[in-house]
């Protein structure tokens, strides 16, 4: 499950454990997937994983005892990610389980900034509003097309494909968050709800790619 703070900065926010346990693994190399991540084992067969952490942000090592709500890193966008967010995965006796009940009861949900490291600036949204178009290919791939589309987090001009519905919704929430902090003249168009994105067939998808490029 993916999380972003309900208020305050996104990138650089503190990531805390959902419960006491022992650090089972720290991935310090950004090589796709969950990127920089920390895995913790807990009592009663539970295990938690915290993915897409900021580079060089893990504050724990393998074998270290951690308490509930202990800071283990900072929220980032490493691995397969298009925007800063925290991916939380919970296993019970080796089977993936819904993390929401544990998260709702944990201080992790507050995601307060780590005092030792100031939060990174929020990503700037930069694109040509007149050329922007969202489309979904046969209810599968979701992309934004635009000759001048880009973000300071990366991505070239022409087309950007979101890797999942969750990442699309995170992007949409970032635009909404940006609009809440600027005046009317600086607000950006909010991407449509996922069920309102224009659905095109393979031929239409090909036409969009021919017009905007890839």
PyMOL commands that set and color helices and strands:
alter all, ss='L'
color gray80, all
select helices_A, chain A and resi 43-45+100-104+107-110+129-131+165-179+184-186+194-196+202-212
alter helices_A, ss='H'
color red, helices_A
select strands_A, chain A and resi 2-3+14-16+21-27+36-41+46-53+65-66+71-74+86-92+95-97+125-126+133-137+141-146+150-151+158-162+198-200
alter strands_A, ss='S'
color yellow, strands_A
deselect
rebuild
show_as cartoon
